[in-house]
């Protein structure tokens, strides 16, 4: 399937055009994206550190994971929502940006992992491995994401 | 006191030029700055949410503070180092940028807020450690911290835009 026409169409949508032509909108959305990212990072790290036996080790793993879950989902919602808006405003640039594609791949893996294997690993002997994989994937998402601006 | 001559000298040093003109070093430092922000602000946000009484309810406040703040501190050190390197790569423009100046003031205020919290209401944390909703002074400290750090992030991001620069760079 040829994706380029889809990206061209996305860039031409009213939302994409409005953001692109506004002076303030893109920077403001970026700020929201960063703040969502910080919260997402916090919820992921507190959970993963616990799986490694660090951080909030006074709490049972499952209880802590349950308390972090709504904040993680909320933070992911903000980050993905603002991310889609930024993408719409520069879909063509993203199409030609290698870091964008790496990021999307890592994002699918990281979210998929967070809501499947990471959940199942809670309280098992796979906890430590799970934490390291989780942190590695999210680090990859963040790293590749920042590089969309450069390449 | 006019610091501009000092910043002009700083901008001309070999290290500053090297970072500024590098292909990979500058993006690497900037990426480190963003990623360590997740470590630092992520941890701070979890503590603030607990102080406000909306997140991690049921976990003792002293546990959240005692076990997460060392990580936040580590994140802060890395963030400060990468931030200083970013500043070092272009001190003339950064120091004149209004968002940078607001950001520095905000960081100072977060420090005052943290000190006030630690030396007043947190001294008596044993009295309210397990409360799902901490006393109002602790909640206020949490709200102030969150708001101030959000402003730091926003100013930091806006600093990259040259709308108000005297010299467009």
Interface residues (C-beta under 8 A of the other chain):
Chain A: X23 X27 X30 X31 X34 X35 X37 X38 X39 X40 X41 X42 X43 X44 X45 X46 X49 X54 X55 X56 X57 X58 X59 X63 X64 X67 X68 X71 X139 X142 X143 X146 X147 X150
Chain B: X27 X30 X31 X34 X35 X37 X38 X39 X41 X42 X43 X44 X45 X46 X49 X55 X56 X57 X58 X59 X60 X63 X64 X67 X68 X71 X150 X153 X154 X157 X158 X161 X163
